[in-house]
Amino acid sequence: MLTKGANPFYYPLLFRIFVLMKKWILTGALMAALTWTAAAQRSMESFFPINLNLLSLQPDTVSIYIVGDIMTHQPVSESAKIHGYSTFFKHIADRIGSADLAVGNMEFPLAGKPHTGYPAFSGPDEYAQYLSDIGFDVFLTANNHILDKGPAGLRRTIDVLEEKELIYTGISLNPAVDTLLNPLIIQVKGIKIALVNFTYGTNAAPRTEWPKVHYMQKDDILPILRRAREADLMMVFPHWGIEYKLHHNHEQEEMARWLVENGADVIIGTHPHVIQDVQYIDGVPVIYSLGNALSNQMDLNTRLELAVTLRIVLERHNEPRLLEPTFEYLWCTKPGMVEDSFSTVPVSLPDSLWRQKSDYKDMISTYRLIHPYLGDR
């Protein structure tokens, strides 16, 4: 579990984690108070022959909400200059904000101006701040675009995340910080959760050892997995696969099986920019790709995406158990389709809210094509 270390560079981030943990601890204290009240109720019922029915306690649960690739193509940044960011996740902000832990793949460095899009990204600092403000708790940062602006861009990304006290994993500034961030282990309502993030590669080769990006290399990943085993739940987030393919490949499956053998409890992938299939390996759910969360990609398959919710229930004797993942299909709309700017919406959004009815039809036809192919979720 993360604790305040000797490295002063890391202190602001630890403060941010403390703030999150304080929220979760207070929630746990509330549950303890409710448990005491329930005990008091039973005592009162022994004196009064009536059913007070003050409380109906359910097992405590932790909810984790995860989305895929958050992109910053040039039209996305340009639209934000005019309209701001408020519409980007407006229609799913309640899911993000109400989750005990919300996770997204930040697929761009914060390398400073000029802000650029594909093929070499540099996203606005304000974008990351907006994502944090609406409730994202952890950013996955090991992806193929994180070195688009070289080591200097990566170093600035870390500086900005630290300055804004935003929690991240998959990259690190130096060996001391690397041990704290990879795996990232945080405690939510008394449940220790480990997050492991790595990428198949980067578009630009690393020219220095530090700052570091974690790659999909078993000798690099294995020590991280071993440290992650101290947690109650190990979530692994590989950035992998072939872009635009709707089915996982042999390399992904081989790596998934190795991750399961080494303790992964759930595997959730990113990078292909489309939804890929779901497989269970020895009972472990492997969600090969969630697709995009927000982007300017135009192919219809890249606009349909998944959000996954994981729930951990505390059973008797405080034994945590991971429930079956639940999925929600989302659709990335462009400016003028639903809102003035970009907006990711649930597929269930009523057609009456569309300004461009043709886009609603595109969404439904894409959903009907992809949903049966990938199975009932």
Secondary structure, DSSP 8 states (H G I E B T S, - for coil): -----S-GGGHHHHHHHHHHHHHHHHHHHHHHHHHHHHHHHHHHHHHSSS----------EEEEEEEEEE---HHHHHHHHHH-STTTTGGGHHHHHHSSEEEEEE-S----SS-B-TTS-B--HHHHHHHHHTT--EEE--STTTTTTHHHHHHHHHHHHHHTT-EEESEESSHHHHHHHTTEEEEETTEEEEEEEEES--SS--SSSSSEE-BS-HHHHHHHHHHHTTSSEEEEEEE-S-TT-SS--HHHHHHHHHHHHTT-SEEE-B-SSSB--EEEETTEEEE--B-EEE----SHHHHEEEEEEEEEEE-GGG-EEE---EEEEEEEE-TTTSSSS-EEEETTS-GGG-SSHHHHHHHHHHHHHHHHHH---
